[in-house]
């Protein structure tokens, strides 16, 4: 499966919402929305919220969180493809907070950072 590393280090490639969006599968998006409502305790999550082409796809079709993600906005403002490419990577408070909820993303970013510094 194709990797699509978002600014924050998440891999959009295997994301069930992105896959369902690409397949234009509204029933699957309904299932995902119900799953996410329960998992995140967010009753407002609906099919629109889980419709996404991926953080850096260049598309305007982004899931609810990606539209408001402070790391994505910061990466775009700093003109970097990922946080690992940013000069403030080691001192970024936004990244520290995000890592509390997505530790796998930090591992991807650390790998990218190591490759950049090699």
Residue, then its C-alpha position, 0 to 999 in steps of 0.5 A: x500500500x502506498x504511503x502518504x505521510x501527512x505533515x504530522x507523521x500519520x500515514x494517510x495511505x491505509x486510513x479507512x476514511x481515505x480508502x472509502x472516499x477513494x472508492x466512493x463507498x458511502x455505506x463504508x463511510x457511514x460505518x466509519x462515521x459510526x465507529x469514530x463517533x463512538x471511539x472519539x465520543x463525538x456525536x457530531x461525526x458524520x459522513x462528511x467528517x470522514x470524507x478525505x483524500x489525505x492531508x497532502x493530496x492537494x485536494x480540498x476534500x479533507x476529513x473534519x480533523x484535517x481541516x482544523x489540524x494545527x500541525x497541518x496548518x503550521x506545516x503549510x505555513x512553514x512550507x515543509x512536507x512534514x514536521x520532520x523537515x521543520x527547523x523547530x522540530x525539536x522544540x515544537x509544543x504542538x508536536x509534543x501534544x499531538x504525540x500523546x494521541x498518535x505515538x506511531x506518527x512520532x516514530x515516522x517523523x523520527x525516521x524521516x528526520x534521521x534520513x534528512x540528517x544522514 
